């Protein structure tokens, strides 16, 4: 266990104890050896700090959205390391003159695939990195009428013809991986050559399941959690990321001003 002091512009969280998922470079390399070469897990301490604040029950939706954006921006940089580029001729101002220079331009046609609704929180940061990317939404929900929580598609805005070279699947949390696996299957039928999943928190079980099923899919994750409960949720995870982004399970202002021990318990 680690005792961590956290601070943000909106609140201070002190003496927080939890089972840490902060990983050293050595642990990250050992994890990659176990999960396979297509899984990249960040070991950056600033990212670990931000994810810890993101997890906290005290983090309000406005702060949650901002942190999710910052975390996604970092993960997006790591995920786009091997994106294809081509030479590009430009002129550079030097004093009153201009000189020729050959730089690079992104060659790949990129598609961002946010899984509704929680994946929406990762889109803006990815667009800052890849402003010319196209966005195609896929909506999925899990059926609670079956024990294995089968994912059901309710929305799909993929164009008929695939013109993307690579698709980045955006989902903040991967638990059982059944939803992501369904989306990967949809994208492969669509015809995209390369698929890269970006997630903030993933279970070890989910990562292994994706790797075993699709050996060609690359995954970039912020941290790995060890437990998936009977409802298919990652533990500790960060709760329902959709509710936390959009404030759909908020307490009222009067309750917020009360001491945490006096507040009503929420099922969210």
C-alpha positions as CSV (number, residue, x, y, z in Angstrom):
1,X,0.0,0.0,0.0
2,X,1.1,3.5,-0.7
3,X,0.1,6.7,1.2
4,X,-0.2,9.4,-1.4
5,X,-0.8,13.2,-1.1
6,X,-2.8,14.6,-3.9
7,X,-3.8,18.1,-4.8
8,X,-5.7,19.8,-7.6
9,X,-7.0,23.3,-8.3
10,X,-10.4,22.2,-7.2
11,X,-9.8,20.2,-4.0
12,X,-7.2,18.7,-1.7
13,X,-7.3,14.9,-1.0
14,X,-4.9,13.9,1.7
15,X,-3.8,10.5,3.2
16,X,-5.6,8.4,0.6
17,X,-4.8,4.7,0.9
18,X,-5.5,2.2,-1.8
19,X,-4.1,-0.7,-3.6
20,X,-1.7,1.1,-5.9
21,X,-1.5,0.5,-9.6
22,X,1.4,2.9,-10.1
23,X,4.1,0.9,-11.9
24,X,7.8,1.3,-12.2
25,X,9.6,0.9,-15.5
26,X,10.7,-2.6,-14.5
27,X,7.1,-3.6,-13.5
28,X,5.8,-2.2,-16.8
29,X,8.4,-4.3,-18.8
30,X,7.4,-7.4,-16.8
31,X,3.7,-6.7,-17.5
32,X,4.3,-6.3,-21.2
33,X,6.1,-9.7,-21.2
34,X,3.0,-11.2,-19.6
35,X,0.3,-9.4,-21.6
36,X,2.2,-9.4,-24.9
37,X,4.1,-6.8,-27.0
38,X,1.0,-5.1,-28.3
39,X,0.0,-3.9,-24.9
40,X,1.6,-0.6,-23.7
41,X,1.0,0.5,-20.1
42,X,2.2,3.9,-19.1
43,X,4.6,4.3,-16.1
44,X,4.6,8.1,-16.1
45,X,4.2,9.4,-12.5
46,X,2.2,12.5,-13.5
47,X,-0.3,10.4,-15.4
48,X,-0.6,8.1,-12.3
49,X,-1.2,11.1,-10.1
50,X,-4.0,12.4,-12.5
51,X,-5.6,8.9,-12.7
52,X,-5.7,8.7,-8.9
53,X,-7.5,12.0,-8.7
54,X,-9.8,10.8,-11.5
55,X,-10.8,7.8,-9.5
56,X,-11.6,9.7,-6.3
57,X,-15.3,9.9,-5.3
58,X,-14.6,13.6,-4.3
59,X,-13.9,14.6,-7.9
60,X,-16.7,16.6,-9.4
61,X,-17.9,16.1,-13.0
62,X,-16.2,19.3,-14.2
63,X,-12.9,18.3,-12.8
64,X,-13.4,14.7,-14.0
65,X,-13.9,15.8,-17.6
66,X,-10.8,18.0,-17.5
67,X,-8.7,15.3,-16.0
68,X,-10.0,12.7,-18.5
69,X,-9.0,15.1,-21.3
70,X,-5.5,15.6,-19.9
71,X,-5.0,11.9,-19.4
72,X,-6.3,11.1,-22.9
73,X,-3.9,13.7,-24.4
74,X,-0.9,12.0,-22.7
75,X,-2.1,8.5,-23.8
76,X,-2.8,9.8,-27.3
77,X,0.8,10.9,-27.7
78,X,2.0,7.5,-26.7
79,X,-0.5,5.7,-28.9
80,X,0.5,7.7,-32.0
81,X,4.2,7.0,-31.8
82,X,4.2,4.7,-34.8
83,X,1.7,6.5,-37.0
84,X,2.8,6.7,-40.6
85,X,4.2,9.9,-42.0
86,X,5.5,11.2,-45.4
87,X,8.0,13.9,-46.4
88,X,6.6,17.4,-46.8
89,X,8.4,20.4,-48.3
90,X,7.9,23.7,-46.5
91,X,9.6,27.1,-46.4
92,X,10.8,28.6,-43.1
93,X,11.3,32.3,-42.4
94,X,14.9,33.2,-41.5
95,X,15.2,37.0,-41.0
96,X,14.0,38.6,-44.2
97,X,14.4,35.5,-46.2
98,X,12.9,32.0,-46.4
99,X,14.7,28.7,-46.7
100,X,13.4,25.4,-47.9
101,X,13.0,22.5,-45.5
102,X,11.7,19.0,-45.7
103,X,9.6,18.0,-42.7
104,X,7.0,15.3,-42.3
105,X,3.2,15.1,-42.7
106,X,0.9,12.5,-41.2
107,X,0.2,10.0,-44.0
108,X,-2.4,7.8,-42.3
109,X,-6.1,8.5,-42.6
110,X,-7.2,8.3,-39.0
111,X,-10.7,7.4,-37.6
112,X,-11.6,8.0,-34.0
113,X,-14.2,5.5,-32.7
114,X,-15.7,6.6,-29.3
115,X,-17.8,4.0,-27.7
116,X,-21.0,5.8,-26.5
117,X,-21.4,7.3,-24.2
118,X,-18.3,7.3,-22.0
119,X,-15.9,7.3,-24.9
120,X,-17.1,10.9,-25.8
121,X,-14.8,12.2,-23.1
122,X,-11.7,11.1,-24.9
123,X,-12.6,12.7,-28.3
124,X,-11.6,16.3,-27.8
125,X,-8.1,15.5,-26.6
126,X,-7.5,13.1,-29.6
127,X,-8.8,15.8,-32.0
128,X,-6.2,18.3,-30.6
129,X,-3.5,15.7,-31.5
130,X,-5.2,14.7,-34.8
131,X,-7.4,17.5,-36.0
132,X,-8.0,15.9,-39.4
133,X,-9.3,12.7,-38.0
134,X,-12.8,11.6,-38.8
135,X,-15.1,10.6,-35.9
136,X,-17.5,7.6,-36.2
137,X,-19.6,6.8,-33.1
138,X,-20.6,3.3,-32.0
139,X,-23.2,3.0,-29.2
140,X,-23.1,-0.1,-27.0
141,X,-24.9,-1.2,-23.8
142,X,-24.7,-4.3,-21.8
143,X,-27.7,-6.5,-21.3
144,X,-28.5,-7.1,-17.6
145,X,-30.9,-9.9,-18.4
146,X,-28.0,-12.4,-19.0
147,X,-25.4,-13.5,-16.6
148,X,-22.5,-12.7,-18.9
149,X,-23.8,-9.1,-19.7
150,X,-23.8,-9.5,-23.5
151,X,-23.1,-6.2,-25.2
152,X,-25.8,-4.9,-27.6
153,X,-25.2,-2.4,-30.3
154,X,-27.8,0.4,-30.5
155,X,-26.0,3.0,-32.7
156,X,-23.5,2.8,-35.5
157,X,-22.3,5.7,-37.7
158,X,-19.6,4.0,-39.7
159,X,-19.7,5.0,-43.4
160,X,-20.4,2.3,-45.9
161,X,-16.9,2.5,-47.3
162,X,-13.8,2.3,-45.1
163,X,-11.2,4.9,-46.1
164,X,-9.3,4.9,-42.8
165,X,-5.8,3.4,-42.4
166,X,-6.1,3.2,-38.6
167,X,-8.9,3.3,-36.1
168,X,-8.4,4.4,-32.5
169,X,-11.1,2.9,-30.3
170,X,-11.8,5.2,-27.3
171,X,-13.2,3.7,-24.1
172,X,-12.2,5.0,-20.6
173,X,-12.5,1.7,-18.8
174,X,-12.1,-1.9,-20.0
175,X,-13.5,-4.6,-17.6
176,X,-14.5,-7.9,-19.1
177,X,-13.6,-6.5,-22.6
178,X,-16.8,-7.8,-24.1
179,X,-17.9,-4.4,-25.4
180,X,-14.5,-3.5,-26.9
181,X,-14.3,-7.0,-28.5
182,X,-17.7,-6.4,-30.1
183,X,-16.5,-3.0,-31.5
184,X,-13.2,-4.6,-32.8
185,X,-15.3,-7.2,-34.6
186,X,-17.5,-4.5,-36.2
187,X,-14.4,-2.5,-37.3
188,X,-12.7,-5.6,-38.8
189,X,-15.9,-6.3,-40.9
190,X,-15.8,-2.6,-41.9
191,X,-12.3,-3.3,-43.3
192,X,-10.0,-1.0,-41.4
193,X,-6.4,-2.4,-41.6
194,X,-5.1,-1.3,-38.1
195,X,-7.0,-1.0,-34.8
196,X,-5.6,0.7,-31.7
197,X,-7.5,0.8,-28.4
198,X,-6.9,3.7,-26.0
199,X,-8.2,3.3,-22.4
200,X,-7.4,4.9,-19.1
201,X,-8.0,1.9,-16.9
202,X,-8.1,-1.8,-18.0
203,X,-8.4,-5.0,-16.1
204,X,-5.7,-7.6,-16.6
205,X,-8.4,-10.1,-17.5
206,X,-9.8,-7.8,-20.2
207,X,-6.4,-7.1,-21.7
208,X,-5.5,-10.7,-21.9
209,X,-8.9,-11.5,-23.5
210,X,-8.3,-8.9,-26.3
211,X,-4.8,-10.1,-26.9
212,X,-5.8,-13.7,-27.1
213,X,-8.7,-13.0,-29.5
214,X,-7.0,-10.3,-31.7
215,X,-3.3,-10.7,-31.8
216,X,-3.0,-7.7,-34.3
217,X,-4.8,-5.1,-32.1
218,X,-2.6,-2.7,-30.2
219,X,-3.7,-1.3,-26.7
220,X,-2.5,1.7,-24.8
221,X,-3.6,1.9,-21.2
222,X,-2.9,4.2,-18.3
223,X,-3.1,1.6,-15.5
224,X,-4.1,-2.0,-14.9
225,X,-6.5,-3.1,-12.2
226,X,-6.6,-6.7,-11.1
227,X,-10.2,-7.3,-10.1
228,X,-13.4,-7.5,-12.2
229,X,-16.5,-8.0,-10.0
230,X,-19.6,-10.1,-10.6
231,X,-21.3,-7.2,-12.4
232,X,-18.4,-6.9,-14.9
233,X,-17.0,-3.7,-13.3
234,X,-13.3,-3.1,-12.7
235,X,-12.3,-2.7,-9.1
236,X,-11.2,-0.2,-7.9
237,X,-11.8,1.3,-11.4
238,X,-13.4,4.8,-11.3
239,X,-17.1,4.1,-11.2
240,X,-19.5,4.7,-14.1
241,X,-17.4,7.0,-16.3
242,X,-20.5,8.1,-18.2
243,X,-22.3,9.2,-15.1
244,X,-19.2,10.9,-13.7
245,X,-18.6,12.9,-16.9
246,X,-22.1,14.1,-17.4
247,X,-23.3,14.4,-13.8
248,X,-26.2,12.1,-14.2
249,X,-26.0,10.8,-10.6
250,X,-25.3,14.1,-8.8
251,X,-26.1,15.1,-5.2
252,X,-27.7,18.5,-4.8
253,X,-25.9,21.6,-3.6
254,X,-27.2,21.4,-0.1
255,X,-26.1,17.8,0.3
256,X,-22.7,18.6,-1.2
257,X,-22.0,21.2,1.6
258,X,-22.6,18.6,4.2
259,X,-19.8,16.5,5.8
260,X,-19.3,13.3,3.7
261,X,-20.4,11.1,6.6
262,X,-23.8,12.9,6.6
263,X,-24.5,12.6,2.9
264,X,-27.0,10.1,1.4
265,X,-25.5,7.0,-0.1
266,X,-25.8,6.7,-3.9
267,X,-26.1,3.6,-6.0
268,X,-24.2,5.4,-8.8
